[in-house]
Amino acid sequence: MEPKAENHAKTIRLDVRLQQRRADSTTPPAASSPPALGPGSMLGNYLIVNQIGEGGMGVVYKAMDTVLDRTVVLKLLPPHLLQNPDFMHRFRTEAYAQARLHHPNIVTLYSMLEIPAGFVLVMEYVEGQTLHQRIQADGLFDPGEAIGIFEQALRGVMCAHHMGIVHRDLKPDNIFITHKNEVKIMDFGVAKILDNKEPTRSRSMVGTLLYISPEQINGRDADFRSDIYTLGISLFEAVTGRLPFEHKTDYGLMHAHILENPPRPRRLKSDLPRELEKVILCAIEKEPDKRFQSASEFHEALLRQGQRYGLALPVADGGRTLSLRQVGERLGSRNRVLGGIGFDMLLIAAVALLALTLGLHPVQERPRDDVEPVTRLAKKIRTLPAAAPTPAQARETERQDKTPPPRDRYDSLRKAWGG
């Protein structure tokens, strides 16, 4: 009998699915459902407002912290799950992982409590919808909206990777979009902490079948590139309105992720920018070595596409939303100013170098050994006897001596005109 389609969207561990099925056959149904906490109930110093979710890891409540007077989210692992080592491992992993992370694009963990009702994670409360809910309600996103969402998501993922944490389940259900269009990564229940000293659970498949990477299916160690694959599948769905692989069985989905080529996004949405299609296909390559090798590389590729097509992206600038092209122009103008200053400095350095090359420096005094021979030669020239004048030169000199000088400068003119 084929599993229902909605089961594929749930986070699973293949190595514990059989254990759960065996437990279900021997455990009374009443024991598997924790008692609900109604509005107005108190859980420690937290006043329950209402239940906002329920899943395999327990129940999620909106509550009021009566001590700090703030709204929070309580994620409760009920007592009957405390006996399951896998659930306890996941719960603690989520707490340890989120406790390391402080970033605007990651839901903040405030504390973890152990109370009679079970273990509780106390987390930041944000209002909005998951990416999955937005796709279901509004359909596919235009490229600008999608780039704006995934650019923010990748900022949060870069922070997690920098802290050595692989999320392993970055599906649209775990990408939350607030009413202010701020993106928050949540649910680190199956995250992998790379420096964790606990023994690795080998040959286990962790993730969600609709979005899981091929190496996770094969039980290989997931690294940062696994998150890139899952985000790439989520981006594919956001801009085309459907998933690349939509099979009805678990086997069909696993086979598709490992062996089938995904359809080109432009076949499903013809007006999608061709370069954005290349980014998506690079992110969901089967082989990790052919994908983007880091979240920052994926992030930069998205920003380049946004800049190229002038797509809108929320950027803090006095409350306004700037396009990536405007951001690029602002950065360009700053670079031009800095470039002008740099050119001036380079010109000054070039003139200084030219001056040194051409010898534009103080003239040094010649040594005494070079000056004295010239002085002695000048003295010898001044003491040489003068040459005797020729007879013609002597007569001309005598005539000039006998001629009286004119009374003024007009005497020669008067003589010429008989004056």
C-alpha positions as a Markdown table, in Angstrom:
| # | Residue | x | y | z |
|---|---|---|---|---|
| 1 | Met | 0.0 | 0.0 | 0.0 |
| 2 | Glu | 1.5 | 3.4 | -1.0 |
| 3 | Pro | 2.0 | 6.0 | 1.6 |
| 4 | Lys | -0.1 | 9.1 | 1.4 |
| 5 | Ala | 1.5 | 12.1 | -0.4 |
| 6 | Glu | 1.4 | 14.3 | 2.6 |
| 7 | Asn | 3.7 | 11.9 | 4.5 |
| 8 | His | 6.6 | 12.9 | 2.2 |
| 9 | Ala | 6.6 | 16.4 | 3.6 |
| 10 | Lys | 7.4 | 15.1 | 7.1 |
| 11 | Thr | 10.9 | 15.0 | 8.5 |
| 12 | Ile | 12.0 | 11.4 | 9.0 |
| 13 | Arg | 14.8 | 9.2 | 10.2 |
| 14 | Leu | 14.7 | 6.0 | 8.1 |
| 15 | Asp | 16.5 | 4.0 | 10.8 |
| 16 | Val | 13.8 | 4.8 | 13.4 |
| 17 | Arg | 10.7 | 4.6 | 11.2 |
| 18 | Leu | 10.6 | 0.8 | 11.7 |
| 19 | Gln | 11.1 | 1.2 | 15.4 |
| 20 | Gln | 8.2 | 3.6 | 15.5 |
| 21 | Arg | 5.9 | 1.2 | 13.6 |
| 22 | Arg | 6.8 | -1.6 | 16.0 |
| 23 | Ala | 6.1 | 0.7 | 18.9 |
| 24 | Asp | 2.8 | 1.7 | 17.4 |
| 25 | Ser | 1.7 | -1.9 | 17.3 |
| 26 | Thr | 2.3 | -2.5 | 21.0 |
| 27 | Thr | 1.5 | 0.9 | 22.5 |
| 28 | Pro | -2.0 | 1.9 | 23.3 |
| 29 | Pro | -3.2 | 4.9 | 21.3 |
| 30 | Ala | -3.9 | 7.0 | 24.4 |
| 31 | Ala | -0.3 | 6.9 | 25.4 |
| 32 | Ser | 0.9 | 8.4 | 22.2 |
| 33 | Ser | -1.0 | 11.6 | 22.5 |
| 34 | Pro | 0.1 | 14.1 | 25.2 |
| 35 | Pro | -2.5 | 15.9 | 27.3 |
| 36 | Ala | -3.2 | 19.3 | 25.7 |
| 37 | Leu | -2.7 | 22.5 | 27.6 |
| 38 | Gly | -5.6 | 24.8 | 27.1 |
| 39 | Pro | -5.5 | 28.6 | 27.0 |
| 40 | Gly | -5.0 | 30.0 | 30.5 |
| 41 | Ser | -2.9 | 27.0 | 31.7 |
| 42 | Met | 0.3 | 27.7 | 33.5 |
| 43 | Leu | 3.6 | 25.9 | 32.6 |
| 44 | Gly | 6.1 | 27.2 | 35.1 |
| 45 | Asn | 6.0 | 30.9 | 34.7 |
| 46 | Tyr | 4.6 | 30.7 | 31.2 |
| 47 | Leu | 0.9 | 31.4 | 30.6 |
| 48 | Ile | -0.4 | 29.4 | 27.7 |
| 49 | Val | -2.2 | 31.5 | 25.1 |
| 50 | Asn | -3.1 | 28.8 | 22.5 |
| 51 | Gln | -1.7 | 25.8 | 20.7 |
| 52 | Ile | -0.1 | 26.7 | 17.3 |
| 53 | Gly | 1.3 | 23.4 | 16.1 |
| 54 | Glu | 1.8 | 19.7 | 16.7 |
| 55 | Gly | 4.3 | 17.2 | 15.2 |
| 56 | Gly | 6.5 | 14.2 | 15.9 |
| 57 | Met | 8.5 | 16.2 | 18.3 |
| 58 | Gly | 5.6 | 17.2 | 20.5 |
| 59 | Val | 3.3 | 20.3 | 20.7 |
| 60 | Val | 4.1 | 23.9 | 20.1 |
| 61 | Tyr | 2.3 | 26.7 | 22.1 |
| 62 | Lys | 2.2 | 30.4 | 22.0 |
| 63 | Ala | 2.7 | 31.7 | 25.6 |
| 64 | Met | 3.3 | 34.7 | 27.7 |
| 65 | Asp | 6.4 | 34.9 | 29.9 |
| 66 | Thr | 4.9 | 36.4 | 33.1 |
| 67 | Val | 8.3 | 37.3 | 34.5 |
| 68 | Leu | 9.8 | 39.1 | 31.5 |
| 69 | Asp | 6.5 | 40.2 | 30.1 |
| 70 | Arg | 7.1 | 39.0 | 26.5 |
| 71 | Thr | 5.5 | 36.6 | 24.1 |
| 72 | Val | 7.3 | 33.3 | 23.5 |
| 73 | Val | 7.0 | 29.9 | 21.8 |
| 74 | Leu | 7.1 | 26.8 | 23.9 |
| 75 | Lys | 8.1 | 23.5 | 22.2 |
| 76 | Leu | 7.1 | 20.7 | 24.6 |
| 77 | Leu | 8.5 | 17.2 | 24.4 |
| 78 | Pro | 6.0 | 15.2 | 26.4 |
| 79 | Pro | 7.0 | 12.7 | 29.1 |
| 80 | His | 6.2 | 9.5 | 27.1 |
| 81 | Leu | 8.8 | 10.5 | 24.5 |
| 82 | Leu | 11.5 | 10.9 | 27.2 |
| 83 | Gln | 12.0 | 7.1 | 27.0 |
| 84 | Asn | 12.8 | 7.3 | 23.3 |
| 85 | Pro | 16.6 | 7.8 | 22.9 |
| 86 | Asp | 16.2 | 9.1 | 19.3 |
| 87 | Phe | 13.7 | 11.8 | 20.3 |
| 88 | Met | 15.8 | 12.9 | 23.2 |
| 89 | His | 18.8 | 13.0 | 21.0 |
| 90 | Arg | 17.0 | 15.2 | 18.5 |
| 91 | Phe | 15.6 | 17.5 | 21.2 |
| 92 | Arg | 18.9 | 18.1 | 22.8 |
| 93 | Thr | 20.6 | 18.6 | 19.4 |
| 94 | Glu | 18.1 | 21.2 | 18.5 |
| 95 | Ala | 18.7 | 23.0 | 21.8 |
| 96 | Tyr | 22.5 | 22.8 | 21.5 |
| 97 | Ala | 22.5 | 23.9 | 17.9 |
| 98 | Gln | 20.2 | 26.9 | 18.3 |
| 99 | Ala | 21.9 | 28.0 | 21.5 |
| 100 | Arg | 25.1 | 28.6 | 19.4 |
| 101 | Leu | 23.3 | 30.8 | 16.9 |
| 102 | His | 22.5 | 34.5 | 17.3 |
| 103 | His | 21.5 | 35.9 | 13.9 |
| 104 | Pro | 18.5 | 38.0 | 12.7 |
| 105 | Asn | 17.6 | 35.3 | 10.2 |
| 106 | Ile | 17.5 | 32.5 | 12.8 |
| 107 | Val | 14.8 | 32.0 | 15.4 |
| 108 | Thr | 16.4 | 32.7 | 18.8 |
| 109 | Leu | 16.4 | 30.1 | 21.6 |
| 110 | Tyr | 16.0 | 31.6 | 25.0 |
| 111 | Ser | 16.3 | 28.5 | 27.3 |
| 112 | Met | 15.6 | 24.8 | 27.8 |
| 113 | Leu | 13.6 | 23.7 | 30.8 |
| 114 | Glu | 12.9 | 20.3 | 32.5 |
| 115 | Ile | 9.5 | 20.4 | 34.2 |
| 116 | Pro | 7.1 | 17.6 | 35.3 |
| 117 | Ala | 5.2 | 18.0 | 32.0 |
| 118 | Gly | 8.4 | 17.2 | 30.0 |
| 119 | Phe | 11.3 | 19.1 | 28.4 |
| 120 | Val | 10.5 | 22.5 | 27.0 |
| 121 | Leu | 12.3 | 24.8 | 24.6 |
| 122 | Val | 11.5 | 28.5 | 25.0 |
| 123 | Met | 12.0 | 30.4 | 21.8 |
| 124 | Glu | 11.4 | 33.7 | 20.1 |
| 125 | Tyr | 7.9 | 34.3 | 18.9 |
| 126 | Val | 7.4 | 35.8 | 15.4 |
| 127 | Glu | 4.2 | 36.4 | 13.5 |
| 128 | Gly | 3.8 | 35.4 | 9.8 |
| 129 | Gln | 3.7 | 32.3 | 7.7 |
| 130 | Thr | 6.1 | 29.6 | 6.6 |
| 131 | Leu | 7.3 | 29.6 | 3.0 |
| 132 | His | 5.2 | 26.5 | 2.5 |
| 133 | Gln | 2.1 | 28.3 | 3.7 |
| 134 | Arg | 2.9 | 31.3 | 1.4 |
| 135 | Ile | 3.3 | 29.0 | -1.6 |
| 136 | Gln | 0.0 | 27.2 | -0.8 |
| 137 | Ala | -1.9 | 30.5 | -0.3 |
| 138 | Asp | -0.3 | 32.7 | -3.1 |
| 139 | Gly | 1.1 | 30.3 | -5.6 |
| 140 | Leu | 4.6 | 30.7 | -7.1 |
| 141 | Phe | 6.8 | 33.8 | -6.3 |
| 142 | Asp | 8.1 | 36.2 | -8.9 |
| 143 | Pro | 11.9 | 36.0 | -9.2 |
| 144 | Gly | 12.4 | 39.2 | -7.2 |
| 145 | Glu | 10.4 | 38.0 | -4.2 |
| 146 | Ala | 12.1 | 34.6 | -4.3 |
| 147 | Ile | 15.6 | 36.1 | -4.4 |
| 148 | Gly | 14.7 | 38.4 | -1.5 |
| 149 | Ile | 13.5 | 35.4 | 0.6 |
| 150 | Phe | 16.4 | 33.1 | -0.2 |
| 151 | Glu | 19.0 | 35.7 | 0.1 |
| 152 | Gln | 17.9 | 36.3 | 3.7 |
| 153 | Ala | 17.7 | 32.5 | 4.3 |
| 154 | Leu | 21.2 | 32.0 | 3.1 |
| 155 | Arg | 22.5 | 34.7 | 5.5 |
| 156 | Gly | 21.1 | 32.6 | 8.3 |
| 157 | Val | 22.5 | 29.4 | 6.8 |
| 158 | Met | 25.9 | 31.0 | 6.5 |
| 159 | Cys | 25.9 | 31.8 | 10.2 |
| 160 | Ala | 24.9 | 28.2 | 11.0 |
| 161 | His | 27.6 | 26.8 | 8.8 |
| 162 | His | 30.2 | 29.2 | 10.3 |
| 163 | Met | 29.3 | 27.7 | 13.7 |
| 164 | Gly | 29.7 | 24.2 | 12.4 |
| 165 | Ile | 26.0 | 23.3 | 12.1 |
| 166 | Val | 24.4 | 21.5 | 9.2 |
| 167 | His | 20.6 | 22.0 | 9.3 |
| 168 | Arg | 19.8 | 19.0 | 7.1 |
| 169 | Asp | 16.1 | 19.9 | 6.7 |
| 170 | Leu | 15.8 | 23.4 | 5.0 |
| 171 | Lys | 12.4 | 22.8 | 3.5 |
| 172 | Pro | 9.8 | 25.5 | 3.1 |
| 173 | Asp | 8.1 | 24.5 | 6.3 |
| 174 | Asn | 11.3 | 25.5 | 8.2 |
| 175 | Ile | 11.7 | 28.9 | 6.4 |
| 176 | Phe | 9.5 | 31.4 | 8.2 |
| 177 | Ile | 8.5 | 34.8 | 6.7 |
| 178 | Thr | 7.3 | 37.4 | 9.1 |
| 179 | His | 4.8 | 40.1 | 8.4 |
| 180 | Lys | 7.7 | 42.5 | 7.8 |
| 181 | Asn | 9.1 | 40.1 | 5.1 |
| 182 | Glu | 12.0 | 39.1 | 7.4 |
| 183 | Val | 13.1 | 35.5 | 7.0 |
| 184 | Lys | 13.8 | 33.2 | 10.0 |
| 185 | Ile | 15.3 | 29.7 | 9.8 |
| 186 | Met | 13.7 | 27.4 | 12.4 |
| 187 | Asp | 13.6 | 23.8 | 13.6 |
| 188 | Phe | 17.1 | 22.4 | 14.1 |
| 189 | Gly | 15.7 | 19.1 | 15.4 |
| 190 | Val | 17.7 | 17.0 | 12.9 |
| 191 | Ala | 20.7 | 19.3 | 12.7 |
| 192 | Lys | 24.2 | 17.9 | 12.7 |
| 193 | Ile | 26.9 | 19.5 | 14.8 |
| 194 | Leu | 30.2 | 18.9 | 13.1 |
| 195 | Asp | 32.3 | 19.1 | 16.2 |
| 196 | Asn | 29.9 | 17.0 | 18.3 |
| 197 | Lys | 31.8 | 14.3 | 20.2 |
| 198 | Glu | 28.9 | 11.9 | 20.3 |
| 199 | Pro | 29.1 | 8.8 | 18.1 |
| 200 | Thr | 27.6 | 9.2 | 14.6 |
| 201 | Arg | 24.5 | 7.3 | 13.7 |
| 202 | Ser | 25.8 | 5.6 | 10.5 |
| 203 | Arg | 23.8 | 4.6 | 7.5 |
| 204 | Ser | 20.8 | 6.7 | 8.7 |
| 205 | Met | 18.7 | 8.9 | 6.4 |
| 206 | Val | 17.7 | 12.1 | 7.9 |
| 207 | Gly | 15.5 | 14.8 | 6.2 |
| 208 | Thr | 12.3 | 15.2 | 4.2 |
| 209 | Leu | 11.9 | 13.0 | 1.1 |
| 210 | Leu | 10.5 | 15.8 | -1.1 |
| 211 | Tyr | 13.7 | 17.9 | -0.5 |
| 212 | Ile | 16.4 | 15.5 | 0.7 |
| 213 | Ser | 19.8 | 15.4 | -0.9 |
| 214 | Pro | 21.1 | 12.3 | -2.7 |
| 215 | Glu | 23.9 | 11.8 | -0.2 |
| 216 | Gln | 21.5 | 11.9 | 2.7 |
| 217 | Ile | 19.4 | 9.2 | 1.0 |
| 218 | Asn | 22.5 | 7.1 | 0.6 |
| 219 | Gly | 23.4 | 7.4 | 4.3 |
| 220 | Arg | 26.6 | 9.3 | 3.6 |
| 221 | Asp | 27.8 | 12.1 | 5.9 |
| 222 | Ala | 25.8 | 15.3 | 5.1 |
| 223 | Asp | 27.9 | 18.4 | 5.0 |
| 224 | Phe | 27.2 | 22.1 | 4.1 |
| 225 | Arg | 26.5 | 21.2 | 0.5 |
| 226 | Ser | 23.5 | 19.1 | 1.6 |
| 227 | Asp | 21.8 | 22.2 | 2.9 |
| 228 | Ile | 22.5 | 23.9 | -0.5 |
| 229 | Tyr | 20.7 | 21.1 | -2.3 |
| 230 | Thr | 17.7 | 21.3 | 0.0 |
| 231 | Leu | 17.5 | 25.1 | -0.4 |
| 232 | Gly | 17.9 | 24.7 | -4.2 |
| 233 | Ile | 14.9 | 22.3 | -4.3 |
| 234 | Ser | 12.9 | 24.8 | -2.1 |
| 235 | Leu | 13.9 | 27.7 | -4.5 |
| 236 | Phe | 12.8 | 25.6 | -7.5 |
| 237 | Glu | 9.4 | 25.1 | -5.9 |
| 238 | Ala | 9.1 | 28.8 | -5.0 |
| 239 | Val | 9.6 | 30.1 | -8.5 |
| 240 | Thr | 7.9 | 27.4 | -10.5 |
| 241 | Gly | 5.0 | 26.5 | -8.1 |
| 242 | Arg | 5.9 | 22.8 | -8.1 |
| 243 | Leu | 8.7 | 20.4 | -7.0 |
| 244 | Pro | 11.2 | 18.9 | -9.4 |
| 245 | Phe | 10.3 | 15.4 | -8.3 |
| 246 | Glu | 6.7 | 14.5 | -7.4 |
| 247 | His | 6.3 | 10.7 | -7.0 |
| 248 | Lys | 3.7 | 9.0 | -4.9 |
| 249 | Thr | 6.0 | 6.5 | -3.2 |
| 250 | Asp | 9.0 | 6.8 | -0.9 |
| 251 | Tyr | 11.0 | 4.7 | -3.3 |
| 252 | Gly | 10.0 | 6.8 | -6.3 |
| 253 | Leu | 11.2 | 10.0 | -4.6 |
| 254 | Met | 14.5 | 8.5 | -3.5 |
| 255 | His | 15.1 | 7.1 | -6.9 |
| 256 | Ala | 14.4 | 10.5 | -8.5 |
| 257 | His | 16.7 | 12.4 | -6.2 |
| 258 | Ile | 19.6 | 10.0 | -6.9 |
| 259 | Leu | 19.2 | 9.2 | -10.6 |
| 260 | Glu | 16.6 | 11.4 | -12.4 |
| 261 | Asn | 17.4 | 14.7 | -14.0 |
| 262 | Pro | 15.1 | 17.5 | -12.8 |
| 263 | Pro | 13.0 | 19.4 | -15.4 |
| 264 | Arg | 14.5 | 22.8 | -16.4 |
| 265 | Pro | 12.7 | 25.5 | -14.4 |
| 266 | Arg | 12.1 | 27.6 | -17.6 |
| 267 | Arg | 10.0 | 24.7 | -19.0 |
| 268 | Leu | 7.6 | 25.3 | -16.1 |
| 269 | Lys | 7.9 | 29.1 | -16.1 |
| 270 | Ser | 9.1 | 30.4 | -19.4 |
| 271 | Asp | 9.7 | 34.0 | -18.3 |
| 272 | Leu | 12.1 | 32.9 | -15.6 |
| 273 | Pro | 15.5 | 34.6 | -16.1 |
| 274 | Arg | 17.9 | 32.1 | -17.8 |
| 275 | Glu | 20.7 | 32.9 | -15.4 |
| 276 | Leu | 18.5 | 32.3 | -12.4 |
| 277 | Glu | 17.7 | 28.9 | -13.8 |
| 278 | Lys | 21.4 | 28.1 | -14.0 |
| 279 | Val | 21.8 | 29.1 | -10.3 |
| 280 | Ile | 18.9 | 26.7 | -9.3 |
| 281 | Leu | 20.3 | 23.8 | -11.4 |
| 282 | Cys | 23.7 | 24.3 | -10.0 |
| 283 | Ala | 22.3 | 24.2 | -6.4 |
| 284 | Ile | 20.6 | 20.8 | -7.1 |
| 285 | Glu | 23.3 | 19.0 | -8.8 |
| 286 | Lys | 23.4 | 15.3 | -7.9 |
| 287 | Glu | 27.1 | 15.3 | -7.0 |
| 288 | Pro | 28.1 | 17.6 | -4.1 |
| 289 | Asp | 31.3 | 18.6 | -5.9 |
| 290 | Lys | 29.3 | 20.1 | -8.8 |
| 291 | Arg | 27.1 | 22.3 | -6.6 |
| 292 | Phe | 27.9 | 25.6 | -5.0 |
| 293 | Gln | 30.6 | 24.7 | -2.5 |
| 294 | Ser | 29.4 | 27.0 | 0.2 |
| 295 | Ala | 26.3 | 29.0 | 1.3 |
| 296 | Ser | 28.2 | 32.2 | 0.6 |
| 297 | Glu | 28.9 | 31.1 | -3.0 |
| 298 | Phe | 25.2 | 30.4 | -3.5 |
| 299 | His | 24.4 | 33.7 | -1.8 |
| 300 | Glu | 26.7 | 35.7 | -4.1 |
| 301 | Ala | 25.2 | 34.0 | -7.2 |
| 302 | Leu | 21.7 | 35.0 | -6.2 |
| 303 | Leu | 22.8 | 38.6 | -5.6 |
| 304 | Arg | 24.4 | 38.8 | -9.0 |
| 305 | Gln | 21.2 | 37.7 | -10.7 |
| 306 | Gly | 19.2 | 40.1 | -8.6 |
| 307 | Gln | 21.5 | 42.9 | -9.7 |
| 308 | Arg | 21.4 | 41.9 | -13.3 |
| 309 | Tyr | 17.7 | 42.0 | -13.6 |
| 310 | Gly | 17.1 | 44.9 | -11.2 |
| 311 | Leu | 15.0 | 42.7 | -8.9 |
| 312 | Ala | 13.7 | 44.1 | -5.6 |
| 313 | Leu | 15.4 | 43.1 | -2.4 |
| 314 | Pro | 14.6 | 44.5 | 1.1 |
| 315 | Val | 17.6 | 46.5 | 2.2 |
| 316 | Ala | 17.7 | 48.7 | 5.3 |
| 317 | Asp | 17.9 | 52.4 | 4.2 |
| 318 | Gly | 15.7 | 54.6 | 6.3 |
| 319 | Gly | 12.8 | 52.2 | 6.1 |
| 320 | Arg | 12.8 | 52.2 | 2.2 |
| 321 | Thr | 13.2 | 49.1 | 0.0 |
| 322 | Leu | 16.0 | 49.4 | -2.5 |
| 323 | Ser | 16.5 | 47.3 | -5.6 |
| 324 | Leu | 19.8 | 45.4 | -6.0 |
| 325 | Arg | 20.6 | 47.7 | -8.9 |
| 326 | Gln | 20.2 | 50.7 | -6.7 |
| 327 | Val | 22.4 | 49.1 | -4.1 |
| 328 | Gly | 25.0 | 48.4 | -6.8 |
| 329 | Glu | 24.9 | 52.0 | -8.0 |
| 330 | Arg | 25.4 | 53.3 | -4.4 |
| 331 | Leu | 28.4 | 51.0 | -3.9 |
| 332 | Gly | 29.6 | 52.0 | -7.4 |
| 333 | Ser | 29.5 | 55.7 | -6.5 |
| 334 | Arg | 31.5 | 55.1 | -3.3 |
| 335 | Asn | 34.0 | 53.1 | -5.3 |
| 336 | Arg | 34.3 | 56.0 | -7.8 |
| 337 | Val | 35.1 | 58.4 | -5.0 |
| 338 | Leu | 37.6 | 56.1 | -3.5 |
| 339 | Gly | 38.9 | 55.4 | -7.0 |
| 340 | Gly | 39.5 | 59.1 | -7.6 |
| 341 | Ile | 41.4 | 59.5 | -4.4 |
| 342 | Gly | 43.4 | 56.4 | -5.3 |
| 343 | Phe | 44.2 | 57.8 | -8.7 |
| 344 | Asp | 45.5 | 61.1 | -7.2 |
| 345 | Met | 47.7 | 59.2 | -4.8 |
| 346 | Leu | 49.0 | 57.1 | -7.7 |
| 347 | Leu | 49.7 | 60.3 | -9.7 |
| 348 | Ile | 51.7 | 61.8 | -6.9 |
| 349 | Ala | 53.7 | 58.6 | -6.5 |
| 350 | Ala | 54.4 | 58.5 | -10.2 |
| 351 | Val | 55.7 | 62.2 | -10.2 |
| 352 | Ala | 58.0 | 61.4 | -7.3 |
| 353 | Leu | 59.4 | 58.4 | -9.1 |
| 354 | Leu | 59.9 | 60.4 | -12.3 |
| 355 | Ala | 61.7 | 63.1 | -10.3 |
| 356 | Leu | 64.1 | 60.5 | -8.9 |
| 357 | Thr | 64.6 | 59.0 | -12.3 |
| 358 | Leu | 65.5 | 62.3 | -14.0 |
| 359 | Gly | 67.8 | 63.3 | -11.2 |
| 360 | Leu | 65.7 | 66.2 | -9.9 |
| 361 | His | 67.7 | 66.3 | -6.6 |
| 362 | Pro | 70.3 | 68.8 | -5.1 |
| 363 | Val | 73.5 | 69.1 | -7.1 |
| 364 | Gln | 76.5 | 67.8 | -5.2 |
| 365 | Glu | 79.7 | 69.8 | -5.0 |
| 366 | Arg | 82.5 | 68.5 | -7.2 |
| 367 | Pro | 85.6 | 67.1 | -5.4 |
| 368 | Arg | 88.7 | 69.5 | -5.1 |
| 369 | Asp | 90.7 | 67.2 | -7.4 |
| 370 | Asp | 88.3 | 68.2 | -10.3 |
| 371 | Val | 88.3 | 72.0 | -9.6 |
| 372 | Glu | 92.1 | 72.8 | -9.1 |
| 373 | Pro | 93.4 | 71.8 | -12.6 |
| 374 | Val | 90.8 | 74.1 | -14.3 |
| 375 | Thr | 91.8 | 77.1 | -12.1 |
| 376 | Arg | 95.5 | 76.6 | -12.8 |
| 377 | Leu | 94.7 | 76.4 | -16.6 |
| 378 | Ala | 92.7 | 79.7 | -16.4 |
| 379 | Lys | 95.7 | 81.5 | -14.8 |
| 380 | Lys | 98.1 | 80.3 | -17.5 |
| 381 | Ile | 95.7 | 81.6 | -20.2 |
| 382 | Arg | 95.5 | 85.1 | -18.6 |
| 383 | Thr | 99.4 | 85.3 | -18.5 |
| 384 | Leu | 100.0 | 84.6 | -22.2 |
| 385 | Pro | 101.4 | 87.6 | -24.3 |
| 386 | Ala | 98.9 | 89.4 | -26.6 |
| 387 | Ala | 99.4 | 89.0 | -30.3 |
| 388 | Ala | 100.8 | 92.0 | -32.3 |
| 389 | Pro | 98.2 | 94.0 | -34.5 |
| 390 | Thr | 98.5 | 94.0 | -38.3 |
| 391 | Pro | 99.5 | 97.3 | -40.2 |
| 392 | Ala | 95.9 | 97.8 | -41.3 |
| 393 | Gln | 94.6 | 97.4 | -37.8 |
| 394 | Ala | 97.2 | 99.9 | -36.5 |
| 395 | Arg | 96.2 | 102.6 | -39.1 |
| 396 | Glu | 92.5 | 102.2 | -38.3 |
| 397 | Thr | 93.2 | 102.5 | -34.6 |
| 398 | Glu | 95.3 | 105.7 | -35.3 |
| 399 | Arg | 92.5 | 107.3 | -37.4 |
| 400 | Gln | 89.8 | 106.6 | -34.8 |
| 401 | Asp | 92.0 | 108.3 | -32.2 |
| 402 | Lys | 92.3 | 111.5 | -34.3 |
| 403 | Thr | 88.6 | 111.8 | -35.2 |
| 404 | Pro | 86.8 | 114.1 | -32.7 |
| 405 | Pro | 83.5 | 112.7 | -31.2 |
| 406 | Pro | 80.2 | 114.2 | -32.6 |
| 407 | Arg | 78.5 | 116.9 | -30.5 |
| 408 | Asp | 75.3 | 114.9 | -30.4 |
| 409 | Arg | 73.8 | 112.1 | -32.2 |
| 410 | Tyr | 72.4 | 114.4 | -35.1 |
| 411 | Asp | 75.9 | 115.7 | -36.3 |
| 412 | Ser | 76.3 | 113.0 | -38.9 |
| 413 | Leu | 72.9 | 113.9 | -40.4 |
| 414 | Arg | 73.6 | 117.6 | -40.6 |
| 415 | Lys | 76.9 | 116.9 | -42.5 |
| 416 | Ala | 75.1 | 114.7 | -44.9 |
| 417 | Trp | 72.5 | 117.4 | -45.7 |
| 418 | Gly | 75.0 | 120.3 | -45.6 |
| 419 | Gly | 73.7 | 121.6 | -42.3 |
